[in-house]
Amino acid sequence: MFISFEGIDGCGKSTQIHLLQEYFKTRGIQCHVFREPGGTTISEQVRKILLHGGDEMDPVTELLLFSAARSQLVSEKVKPILDQGDVVILDRFYDSTVAYQGYGRKSAPVDEIIQLNQLASHHTVPDLTLYLRVPPLVAKKRTEGAEKDRMEKSGDDFFENVVRGFDDLSKREERFIAIDAAGSVQKTHSAVLREIQKHF
């Protein structure tokens, strides 16, 4: 099974992924977690350029670098693990590219980004995408005081557009489940488990 988690920074993805990984572990289910961009030597190098590079980056360059990192992760890690029957959880996948680079950056028309995503993912589609939805102001408050990367410094209007992108995806994609993540960690975890138990 292939599960992806989506949402803006501060929505609680890392926490919920860790809790779900522990849930699978207690049930003896092999589960592998990767972050995007990252997860392989090449993809982690691209991540450094994307998130911590000091130079101004053209939006199309940013789009293509995210896609390049994804292609390497899917071909090197995700597809082989899925082929052996284990669970893969990704902290972000190509839906983030639609929301961030399509709606947020407006790097390219969304339909062109979707085509690029198909290529970069080697046509690999999550079985279930859990979208942890929080208002941008709530997410901003949660991340106050934390060191921010290049994407996280993009401003309030940017993140309003990103949320709109994720909301649109949750209406269009059957695999895309929106979960209210503005409450407690345990409440969100319970909602995640309800969806997992429906699909697993």
TIFISE-719334 format. One record per residue: residue number from 0; residue in three letters; z, y, x of N, C-alpha, C, CB in turn. Coordinates in steps of 0.05 Angstrom, whole numbers, plus 32768, in hexadecimal, padded with zeros to 4 digits. Each point is the difference from the previous one (the first is absolute). Last residue first. Glycine has a CB too. Layout:
ATOM    k    r  n_pz  n_py  n_px  ca_pz  ca_py  ca_px  c_pz  c_py  c_px  cb_pz  cb_py  cb_px
ATOM  NUM  Ala     Z     Y     X      Z      Y      X     Z     Y     X      Z      Y      X
...
! end
This chain:
ATOM    k    r  n_pz  n_py  n_px  ca_pz  ca_py  ca_px  c_pz  c_py  c_px  cb_pz  cb_py  cb_px
ATOM  199  Phe  8058  7FFD  7F70   8001   7FEC   8016  7FFF  7FE4  7FF5   801B   8020   801B
ATOM  198  His  7FE4  8033  7FB0   7FE7   7FFB   800D  8001  7FE9  8014   7FF5   802F   7FFA
ATOM  197  Lys  8056  7FF3  7FD0   7FEA   7FFE   7FEE  7FE7  7FF4  800D   8012   8027   7FE6
ATOM  196  Gln  803B  7FEF  804D   8004   7FE7   7FF1  7FEA  7FFC  7FEB   8031   8005   8008
ATOM  195  Ile  7FCF  804B  802A   7FFB   7FEA   8012  8002  7FE6  7FF1   8011   801A   8027
ATOM  194  Glu  8008  8035  7FAC   7FE3   7FFE   8004  7FF8  7FE8  8011   7FFD   8032   7FFB
ATOM  193  Arg  805F  7FE0  7FFA   7FF4   7FF9   7FE6  7FE2  7FFD  8002   8025   8018   7FE9
ATOM  192  Leu  800A  8008  8062   8003   7FE3   7FFC  7FF5  7FF7  7FE5   8028   8001   801D
ATOM  191  Val  7FDA  805C  7FF6   7FED   7FF2   8012  8001  7FE2  7FFB   8005   8025   8023
ATOM  190  Ala  803A  800F  7FB1   7FE6   8004   7FF4  7FEA  7FF2  8011   8010   802C   7FEC
ATOM  189  Ser  8047  7FD5  8036   8000   7FEF   7FE8  7FE4  8002  7FF2   8032   8006   7FFA
ATOM  188  His  7FDF  8034  804F   7FFD   7FE4   8009  7FFE  7FED  7FE8   801A   800B   802A
ATOM  187  Thr  7FFA  804F  7FC4   7FE4   7FFD   8008  7FFB  7FE4  8009   7FFE   8030   800E
ATOM  186  Lys  805A  7FE6  7FDE   7FF0   8001   7FE8  7FE2  7FFC  8006   8022   801F   7FEB
ATOM  185  Gln  801A  7FE7  805D   8003   7FE7   7FF2  7FF0  7FFF  7FE6   802D   7FFB   8014
ATOM  184  Val  7FD6  8055  8020   7FF2   7FEB   800F  8001  7FE6  7FF0   800C   8016   802C
ATOM  183  Ser  7FFD  8043  7F99   800E   7FF3   8016  7FEF  7FEA  800E   802C   8009   7FE8
ATOM  182  Gly  7F9C  8040  7FE4   801C   7FF8   7FFD  800B  7FF3  8018   7FF7   7FFB   7FD0
ATOM  181  Ala  7FAC  8020  8024   8011   8018   8004  801E  7FFA  7FFD   7FDA   801B   7FEE
ATOM  180  Ala  7FD0  7FAE  8009   8011   7FFC   8017  8012  8018  8006   7FDE   7FE3   8013
ATOM  179  Asp  7FDF  7FE8  7FA0   8010   8018   8003  8014  7FFB  8017   7FFA   800D   7FCF
ATOM  178  Ile  7FA5  7FC2  8029   801D   7FFC   7FFC  800F  801A  8005   7FFC   7FD0   800F
ATOM  177  Ala  7F99  8004  7FDE   8010   8017   8006  801E  7FFA  7FF9   7FD9   801F   7FF7
ATOM  176  Ile  7FCE  7FA2  8024   8017   8003   7FEE  8011  8017  8009   8000   7FCE   7FF7
ATOM  175  Phe  7F98  8001  8015   8010   8017   8009  8017  8004  7FEC   7FD8   8015   8016
ATOM  174  Arg  7FDC  7FAD  7FE4   8014   7FF5   8013  8016  8015  8007   7FDD   7FE2   8012
ATOM  173  Glu  7FD6  8034  7FB6   8013   7FED   7FF2  8016  7FF6  8012   7FDA   7FF3   7FE2
ATOM  172  Glu  7FF0  806D  8024   8001   7FE6   800D  8015  7FEE  7FF2   7FF2   8015   802C
ATOM  171  Arg  7FFD  8047  7FB8   7FE6   7FF3   8003  8002  7FE3  8009   7FEE   802C   800A
ATOM  170  Lys  805E  8010  7FEB   7FF3   7FFE   7FE6  7FE6  7FEF  8001   8014   802D   7FF3
ATOM  169  Ser  801E  7FE9  805B   8011   7FEE   7FF0  7FF4  7FFC  7FE4   8028   800F   801A
ATOM  168  Leu  7FAF  802D  8023   7FFB   7FE5   8008  8010  7FEC  7FEE   7FF8   8010   802F
ATOM  167  Asp  8016  804D  7FC6   7FE5   7FF8   7FF6  7FFB  7FE3  8007   7FEF   802F   8005
ATOM  166  Asp  805F  7FF6  801E   8002   7FFD   7FE2  7FE6  7FF7  7FF4   8023   8024   8000
ATOM  165  Phe  7FE0  7FF1  805D   800D   7FE6   7FFA  8002  7FFC  7FE2   801A   8004   802B
ATOM  164  Gly  7FC3  804F  7FEF   7FEE   7FEA   8008  800C  7FE5  7FFA   7FEE   801D   8023
ATOM  163  Arg  8046  8030  7FD0   7FEB   7FFE   7FEB  7FED  7FE9  8007   8004   8031   7FF7
ATOM  162  Val  803C  7FE3  8049   800C   7FF3   7FE9  7FEC  7FFD  7FE9   802D   8013   800D
ATOM  161  Val  7FB7  801E  803E   8003   7FE4   8007  800C  7FF0  7FE8   8005   800D   8031
ATOM  160  Asn  7FF6  8051  7FC8   7FE5   7FF3   7FFD  8002  7FE3  8006   7FEA   802B   800C
ATOM  159  Glu  8063  8007  8003   7FFA   8000   7FE3  7FE6  7FF2  7FFB   801A   802B   7FFA
ATOM  158  Phe  7FFD  7FE5  805F   800D   7FE8   7FF5  7FFE  7FFF  7FE1   8020   8002   8027
ATOM  157  Phe  7FBA  8049  8007   7FF3   7FE7   800A  800D  7FE8  7FF2   7FF6   8015   802C
ATOM  156  Asp  8031  803F  7FC7   7FE7   7FFD   7FF0  7FF2  7FE6  8008   7FFB   8032   7FFD
ATOM  155  Asp  8053  7FE6  8035   8005   7FF8   7FE5  7FE7  7FFB  7FEF   802B   801A   8003
ATOM  154  Gly  7FD4  7FD9  806B   8006   8014   7FEC  8002  7FF6  7FE3   7FE9   801F   801E
ATOM  153  Ser  800A  7FB7  8040   7FE7   800A   7FF3  8005  8013  7FE9   7FEB   7FD6   800D
ATOM  152  Lys  804A  7FF0  8038   8001   801D   8001  7FEA  800E  7FF0   8014   7FFB   802E
ATOM  151  Glu  7FF4  7FA5  7FDE   8017   8009   7FF1  8003  801F  7FFF   8017   7FD5   800B
ATOM  150  Met  7FA7  7FFE  802B   7FF9   7FFE   7FE3  8017  800C  7FEF   7FE5   7FD7   800A
ATOM  149  Arg  8027  8025  8055   7FEB   8013   7FF9  7FF9  7FFF  7FE2   7FEE   7FFB   802E
ATOM  148  Asp  8074  7FE6  7FE8   7FE7   7FFC   800F  7FEB  8013  7FF5   800C   7FCF   8009
ATOM  147  Lys  8064  803D  7FF9   7FE8   7FFB   7FF0  7FE8  7FFD  8012   8014   801A   7FDB
ATOM  146  Glu  805F  7FDA  8025   7FE9   8008   800F  7FE7  7FF9  7FF2   801A   7FFB   802B
ATOM  145  Ala  8041  8018  7F9D   7FF2   7FEB   8010  7FE9  800C  800F   800D   7FDD   7FDE
ATOM  144  Gly  8028  8056  7FE4   800E   7FFB   8019  7FF4  7FEB  8012   8028   800E   7FE9
ATOM  143  Glu  7FC3  7FED  7FB0   800A   8018   800D  800F  7FF9  8019   8002   8018   7FD4
ATOM  142  Thr  7FD4  7FAE  7FE7   7FF8   8000   801D  8008  8019  800F   7FD9   7FE4   7FF2
ATOM  141  Arg  803A  800C  7FAF   8009   7FE8   800E  7FFA  8001  801E   7FF9   7FE6   7FD6
ATOM  140  Lys  7FE8  805F  7FF0   801D   8002   8004  800A  7FE7  8010   8005   801A   7FD5
ATOM  139  Lys  7FA1  7FE8  8012   8005   8014   8014  801E  8002  8006   7FD7   8019   7FF1
ATOM  138  Ala  800D  7FAF  7FC9   7FF9   7FF4   801A  8006  8014  8017   7FDC   7FE5   7FEA
ATOM  137  Val  802E  803A  7FBE   8015   7FEB   8006  7FFB  7FF4  801B   8005   7FF6   7FCF
ATOM  136  Leu  7FBB  8046  8011   8019   800F   8006  8016  7FEC  8007   7FF2   8026   7FE2
ATOM  135  Pro  7FB8  7FB8  8000   8000   800A   801C  801A  800F  8008   7FCF   8004   7FFB
ATOM  134  Pro  8035  7FAD  7FBB   7FF5   801B   8002  8001  800B  801C   800E   8008   7FD0
ATOM  133  Val  7FE8  7F8E  8021   8015   8015   8000  7FF2  801B  7FFF   8021   7FE2   8019
ATOM  132  Arg  7FC6  7FAC  7FE1   7FFA   801B   7FF8  8019  8012  8000   7FDB   7FEF   7FE4
ATOM  131  Leu  7FF9  7FB4  8047   801A   800B   7FFC  7FFD  801E  7FFA   8016   7FDD   801E
ATOM  130  Tyr  7FA8  7FCA  7FDA   8000   801D   8005  801B  800B  7FF9   7FCE   8003   7FF7
ATOM  129  Leu  8003  7F9A  8021   8017   800C   7FF4  8002  801E  8009   8019   7FD3   7FFF
ATOM  128  Thr  7F9A  7FD9  7FF8   8007   8018   800E  8016  800E  7FF1   7FD1   8005   8011
ATOM  127  Leu  7FFD  7F93  7FFA   8012   8011   7FF1  8005  8019  8011   8015   7FD9   7FE8
ATOM  126  Asp  7FAC  7FE8  8035   8005   7FF3   7FE6  8011  8013  7FEE   7FFD   7FD2   8015
ATOM  125  Pro  7FC0  8053  803A   801B   7FF7   7FFA  8001  7FF2  7FE4   8013   8025   801C
ATOM  124  Val  7F94  7FDB  8022   800D   8010   7FEB  801C  7FF6  7FFB   7FD3   8008   7FEB
ATOM  123  Thr  7FD4  7FF8  8060   8019   7FF3   7FFA  8010  8013  7FEC   8001   7FE8   802E
ATOM  122  His  7FA7  8024  8003   8000   7FF8   7FE4  8019  7FF0  7FF8   7FCE   7FFF   8002
ATOM  121  His  8028  802D  8053   7FF1   7FE6   8000  8001  7FF4  7FE3   800B   7FF8   8032
ATOM  120  Ser  8016  8060  7FE9   8013   7FEB   7FF8  7FF3  7FE4  8001   8018   8021   7FE3
ATOM  119  Ala  7FB6  802E  8030   8016   8000   8013  8014  7FEA  7FFA   7FFA   8030   8007
ATOM  118  Leu  7FBC  7FDE  7FBD   7FF7   7FF8   801B  8017  7FFC  8013   7FD5   8019   7FF8
ATOM  117  Gln  803D  800A  7FB3   7FF7   7FE4   7FFE  7FF7  7FF5  801A   7FF2   800A   7FD1
ATOM  116  Asn  8026  8051  802A   8017   7FEF   7FFF  7FF8  7FE2  7FFE   8019   8025   7FEA
ATOM  115  Leu  7FA4  801E  8011   800A   7FFD   801B  8018  7FED  8001   7FF0   802E   800B
ATOM  114  Gln  7FF0  7FEA  7FA1   7FEC   7FEF   800E  8009  7FFB  801C   7FDB   8012   7FE4
ATOM  113  Ile  8058  802A  7FEB   8004   7FE5   7FF5  7FEC  7FEC  800E   8010   8013   7FD4
ATOM  112  Ile  7FE8  8049  803F   8017   7FF4   800D  8005  7FE4  7FF6   8014   802E   8004
ATOM  111  Glu  7FA8  8002  7FD3   7FF8   7FF9   801B  8018  7FF4  800F   7FDD   8025   8000
ATOM  110  Asp  8033  7FFC  7FAA   7FEF   7FE7   7FFE  7FF6  7FF8  801C   7FF2   800D   7FD1
ATOM  109  Val  8041  8044  8026   8010   7FE8   7FFD  7FEF  7FE7  7FFF   8022   801B   7FE8
ATOM  108  Pro  7FBE  803C  804F   8002   7FF8   7FE4  800F  7FE5  7FFE   7FD5   8019   7FF5
ATOM  107  Ala  8047  801C  8060   7FE6   7FF6   7FF6  8003  7FFA  7FE3   7FF3   7FED   802D
ATOM  106  Ser  8053  803E  8002   7FEF   7FFA   8017  7FE4  7FF8  7FF8   8029   7FF2   8018
ATOM  105  Lys  802F  8032  7FBC   7FE4   8003   7FF6  7FEC  7FFC  8017   8011   8020   7FDD
ATOM  104  Arg  8054  7FDA  8021   7FF0   800E   8014  7FE4  8008  7FF6   8018   7FE6   8023
ATOM  103  Gly  8023  7FED  7F9F   8010   8013   800F  7FEE  8011  8013   8027   7FE1   7FFD
ATOM  102  Tyr  7FB4  7FD9  7FCC   800B   8014   7FEF  800F  8016  8010   8005   7FDE   7FDC
ATOM  101  Gly  7FD0  7FDD  8058   7FEF   8007   7FEA  800B  8018  7FEF   7FF0   7FD1   7FFF
ATOM  100  Gln  8042  8009  8049   7FE8   800C   800B  7FEC  8008  7FEB   8006   7FE4   8028
ATOM   99  Tyr  804E  7FF6  7FBC   8005   8014   8015  7FE7  800E  800A   8028   7FE5   800E
ATOM   98  Ala  7FD3  7FD6  7FAE   8013   8015   7FF7  8002  8016  8015   8019   7FDE   7FE5
ATOM   97  Val  7FB1  7FD5  802E   7FF5   800E   7FE9  8012  8018  7FF9   7FEC   7FD5   7FEF
ATOM   96  Thr  8033  7FF4  8054   7FE9   800F   8009  7FF3  800F  7FE9   7FF9   7FDF   8025
ATOM   95  Ser  804E  7FE6  7FC9   800A   8018   800D  7FE9  8011  800A   8029   7FE8   800D
ATOM   94  Asp  7FC4  7FC4  7FD0   8005   8013   7FEB  800C  801A  800B   8008   7FDA   7FE0
ATOM   93  Tyr  7FE6  7FD8  8057   7FEB   8014   7FFD  8003  8013  7FE8   7FE3   7FDF   8014
ATOM   92  Phe  8076  7FFB  8013   7FE6   7FF3   8005  7FEB  8015  7FF8   8012   7FD1   7FF7
ATOM   91  Arg  8063  8024  801B   7FE7   800F   7FFC  7FE8  7FEE  8005   8017   802A   800E
ATOM   90  Asp  8034  7FA7  800A   800B   801B   7FFB  7FE8  8013  8002   802F   7FF5   8012
ATOM   89  Leu  7FCF  7F9E  7FD8   7FF7   8017   8010  800E  8019  7FF6   7FD4   7FEA   8009
ATOM   88  Ile  8037  7FA3  7FF6   8008   8019   7FF4  7FF7  8017  8013   8028   7FEB   7FE8
ATOM   87  Val  7FC2  7FA4  8006   7FFD   8018   8010  8009  8018  7FF0   7FD9   7FEC   801B
ATOM   86  Val  8034  7FA0  7FE5   8000   801A   7FF2  7FFD  8016  8015   801E   7FEE   7FDB
ATOM   85  Asp  7FB9  7FAC  8032   8019   800F   8001  7FFC  801A  7FF0   800C   7FEC   802D
ATOM   84  Gly  7FAF  7FCD  7FE7   8010   7FFD   7FE8  801B  800F  7FFF   7FEB   7FD5   7FFC
ATOM   83  Gln  7FC6  8026  8044   8013   7FEA   8004  8014  7FFE  7FE9   7FFA   8006   8031
ATOM   82  Asp  7FC4  803F  7FD0   7FF1   7FE6   8000  8013  7FE8  8004   7FD8   8018   8013
ATOM   81  Leu  8049  8041  7FF3   7FFB   7FF9   7FE4  7FF2  7FE5  7FFF   7FFC   8030   7FF3
ATOM   80  Ile  8012  7FF3  8062   801A   7FF9   7FF3  7FFC  7FF7  7FE3   8018   8020   801F
ATOM   79  Pro  7F9C  8001  8013   800A   7FE6   800A  801A  7FF7  7FF3   7FEA   800A   802B
ATOM   78  Lys  7FF5  804D  7FBD   7FEF   7FEA   7FF6  8009  7FE5  800B   7FDA   8020   7FFD
ATOM   77  Val  8055  802E  8023   8003   7FFC   7FE3  7FF0  7FE8  7FF6   8007   8030   7FFA
ATOM   76  Lys  7FF6  7FED  8066   8019   7FF6   7FF5  7FFF  7FF7  7FE3   8017   801E   8020
ATOM   75  Glu  7F9C  8004  8015   8011   7FF3   8014  8018  7FF2  7FF4   7FF1   8022   8021
ATOM   74  Ser  7FD0  8011  7FA9   7FF2   7FEA   800E  8012  7FF0  8012   7FD6   801B   7FFD
ATOM   73  Val  804D  8031  7FD5   7FF8   7FEB   7FED  7FF3  7FE9  800E   7FF9   8023   7FDD
ATOM   72  Leu  8021  8029  8057   8017   7FF2   7FF5  7FF7  7FE9  7FED   801B   802A   8004
ATOM   71  Gln  7FA2  800F  801F   800C   7FEF   8015  8018  7FF0  7FF6   7FF1   8021   8022
ATOM   70  Ser  7FE6  801E  7FA4   7FEE   7FEA   8006  800B  7FEC  8015   7FDA   801E   7FF5
ATOM   69  Arg  8055  8033  7FF8   8002   7FEC   7FEA  7FEE  7FE8  8006   800A   8025   7FDF
ATOM   68  Ala  7FF2  8026  805A   8019   7FF2   8004  8003  7FE9  7FEB   8015   802A   8013
ATOM   67  Ala  7FA1  800E  7FE4   7FFD   7FF0   8018  801A  7FF0  8005   7FE0   8021   8013
ATOM   66  Ser  8020  801F  7FA7   7FEF   7FE8   7FF9  7FFD  7FED  8018   7FE8   801C   7FDE
ATOM   65  Phe  8044  8037  802F   8010   7FEF   7FEE  7FF1  7FE6  7FFA   8017   8029   7FEC
ATOM   64  Leu  7FB9  8017  8043   8014   7FF3   8011  8013  7FEF  7FEF   7FFD   8027   801F
ATOM   63  Leu  7FC1  800C  7FB5   7FF4   7FEA   800E  8014  7FF2  8012   7FD4   8018   7FFF
ATOM   62  Leu  8047  8036  7FD1   7FF8   7FEA   7FED  7FF6  7FE8  800F   7FF5   8022   7FDE
ATOM   61  Glu  801C  802C  8054   8019   7FF4   7FF7  7FFA  7FE8  7FED   8017   802C   8004
ATOM   60  Thr  7FA1  8008  8017   800A   7FF1   8017  8019  7FF1  7FF8   7FEC   8021   8020
ATOM   59  Val  7FF3  801B  7FA2   7FEF   7FE8   8001  8008  7FEE  8017   7FDA   8019   7FEB
ATOM   58  Pro  8051  803C  800C   8007   7FEE   7FEB  7FF0  7FE6  7FFF   800D   8027   7FE6
ATOM   57  Asp  8009  8010  8075   7FED   8003   7FEA  8007  7FEB  7FEB   7FDC   8011   801F
ATOM   56  Met  806E  8016  8025   7FED   7FEA   7FFC  7FEF  8005  7FE8   8021   7FE0   8014
ATOM   55  Glu  8022  8052  803E   7FF6   8002   7FE5  7FEB  7FEB  7FFC   800A   8031   7FFE
ATOM   54  Asp  8041  7FBD  804D   7FE8   800F   7FFA  7FF9  8000  7FE3   7FEF   7FF4   802E
ATOM   53  Gly  805B  7FDB  7FFC   8005   801C   7FFD  7FE8  8011  7FF8   8023   7FFA   8022
ATOM   52  Gly  7FFF  7F9C  7FC9   7FEE   800F   8011  8004  801E  7FFB   7FDF   7FDA   8001
ATOM   51  His  804B  7FDB  7FCF   8010   800F   8014  7FEE  800F  8014   8024   7FDE   7FFB
ATOM   50  Leu  7FBD  7FEB  7FB9   8018   800C   7FF6  800F  8012  8014   8004   7FD8   7FE4
ATOM   49  Leu  7FA5  7FFA  802E   7FFF   800B   7FE5  8019  8010  7FF9   7FE4   7FDA   7FF3
ATOM   48  Ile  8015  7FF8  8061   7FED   8016   7FFE  8001  800D  7FE5   7FE2   7FE8   8021
ATOM   47  Lys  8052  7FCB  7FEB   800A   8016   8010  7FEE  8018  7FFF   8016   7FDF   801F
ATOM   46  Arg  7FCD  7FD2  7FB7   8016   800D   7FF1  800B  8018  8010   800B   7FD4   7FEA
ATOM   45  Val  7FB6  7FF3  803E   7FF3   8012   7FEE  8015  8010  7FF0   7FD8   7FE1   7FFC
ATOM   44  Gln  8046  7FDB  803B   7FF6   8015   8011  7FF2  8016  7FEE   7FFA   7FE0   8027
ATOM   43  Glu  8024  7FD2  7FB0   8017   8010   8007  7FF7  8018  8012   801F   7FD8   7FFC
ATOM   42  Ser  7FA1  7FE6  7FEC   8007   8011   7FE9  8018  8012  8006   7FEF   7FDC   7FE2
ATOM   41  Ile  7FF5  7FE5  8060   7FEB   8015   7FFC  8009  8013  7FE9   7FDC   7FE0   8010
ATOM   40  Thr  805B  7FD5  8000   8001   8012   8017  7FEC  8018  7FFC   800C   7FD9   801E
ATOM   39  Thr  801A  8000  7F89   7FF3   7FF3   8017  8000  8014  8017   7FE2   7FE2   7FE2
ATOM   38  Gly  8049  8037  7FCE   8001   7FE3   7FFD  7FF2  7FF0  8016   8002   8009   7FD0
ATOM   37  Gly  7FEB  805F  8001   8010   7FF1   8013  7FFD  7FE2  7FFD   8020   8026   8001
ATOM   36  Pro  7FD8  8039  7FBC   7FF1   7FF2   8014  8013  7FF2  8014   7FD9   8020   7FFA
ATOM   35  Glu  8047  7FC7  7FC1   7FE6   800C   8004  8004  801E  8005   7FEA   7FDE   7FE3
ATOM   34  Arg  8054  7FBF  8028   7FFD   801C   7FF6  7FE4  8009  8006   8031   8009   8008
ATOM   33  Phe  7FFE  7F90  7FE3   7FF2   8012   8013  8000  801C  7FF4   7FE4   7FDA   8012
ATOM   32  Val  804C  7FBB  7FE1   7FFF   801C   7FF9  7FF2  8010  8016   802A   7FFB   7FE4
ATOM   31  His  7FE3  7F99  7FF1   7FF9   8010   8017  7FFC  801D  7FF7   7FEA   7FD8   8018
ATOM   30  Cys  8045  7FC2  7FC6   7FF7   801B   7FF9  7FFB  8010  8019   8019   7FFE   7FD4
ATOM   29  Gln  8001  7F99  7FFE   7FF6   800E   8018  7FF3  801A  7FF8   7FF9   7FD4   8018
ATOM   28  Ile  8056  7FF6  7FB3   7FE4   8008   7FFE  7FF8  8010  8019   8002   8000   7FCD
ATOM   27  Gly  8057  7FDB  8011   7FF0   7FF0   8013  7FE2  8005  7FFF   8023   7FDE   7FFB
ATOM   26  Arg  8029  8050  7FD8   7FF2   7FEB   7FF0  7FEE  7FEE  8011   8002   801E   7FD9
ATOM   25  Thr  802E  802E  8049   8015   7FEF   7FF4  7FF4  7FE9  7FEF   801E   8028   7FFF
ATOM   24  Lys  7FA8  8019  8028   800C   7FF0   8015  8015  7FED  7FF4   7FF9   8025   8021
ATOM   23  Phe  7FDC  801C  7FA8   7FEF   7FE9   8006  800D  7FED  8014   7FD8   801D   7FF7
ATOM   22  Tyr  8056  8032  7FF5   7FFF   7FEF   7FE8  7FEF  7FE8  8005   8005   8029   7FE4
ATOM   21  Glu  7FFE  8019  805F   8019   7FF0   7FFF  8000  7FEE  7FE8   8019   8025   8017
ATOM   20  Gln  7FA0  8017  7FEF   7FFE   7FED   8016  8019  7FED  8000   7FE4   8021   801B
ATOM   19  Leu  801D  8028  7FAA   7FEF   7FEB   7FF7  7FFC  7FEA  8015   7FE8   8021   7FE2
ATOM   18  Leu  8049  802B  8035   800F   7FF1   7FEC  7FEF  7FE9  7FF5   801A   8029   7FF4
ATOM   17  His  7FBD  8013  8049   8015   7FF1   800D  800F  7FEE  7FED   8005   8025   8022
ATOM   16  Ile  7FBD  8018  7FBB   7FF2   7FEA   800E  8014  7FEE  800E   7FD8   801D   8006
ATOM   15  Gln  8048  8031  7FD1   7FF9   7FEC   7FEC  7FF1  7FE8  800D   7FFE   8024   7FDD
ATOM   14  Thr  8019  8027  8059   8018   7FF3   7FF6  7FF9  7FE9  7FED   8019   802B   8005
ATOM   13  Ser  7FA1  800B  801B   800C   7FF0   8016  8018  7FF0  7FF7   7FEF   8022   8021
ATOM   12  Lys  7FE7  801C  7FA2   7FF0   7FE8   8006  800E  7FEE  8014   7FD7   801A   7FF5
ATOM   11  Gly  8041  8040  7FDD   8011   7FE9   8004  7FF2  7FE6  8007   801F   8015   7FE1
ATOM   10  Cys  7FC4  804C  8012   8002   7FF1   7FE7  8012  7FE7  8003   7FD3   8011   7FF3
ATOM    9  Gly  8010  8032  8051   8019   8005   7FF3  8004  7FF1  7FE6   7FFF   802C   8014
ATOM    8  Asp  7FA0  7FE8  800C   8016   7FFE   8013  801A  8009  7FF2   7FE1   8009   8027
ATOM    7  Ile  7FD4  7FD1  7F98   8002   8016   8014  8018  7FFB  8012   7FEA   8020   7FE0
ATOM    6  Gly  7FE1  7F8C  7FF5   8010   8016   7FF7  8002  8016  8016   801B   7FE1   7FE2
ATOM    5  Glu  7FD1  7FAA  8011   7FF4   801B   8003  8014  8015  7FF6   7FD2   7FED   7FFB
ATOM    4  Phe  8021  7FA2  8026   8012   8015   7FF5  7FF3  801B  8006   8029   7FE4   8007
ATOM    3  Ser  7FB1  7FAF  7FEF   8001   801A   800E  8013  8012  7FF2   7FD0   7FFB   8010
ATOM    2  Ile  8017  7F94  7FFA   800E   8016   7FF2  7FFF  8019  8011   801E   7FDF   7FE9
ATOM    1  Phe  7FB7  7FB6  800D   7FFD   8019   800F  800C  8016  7FEF   7FD6   7FEF   8019
ATOM    0  Met  8030  7F9D  7FF1   8000   8018   7FEF  8000  8019  8011   8018   7FE7   7FDC
! end
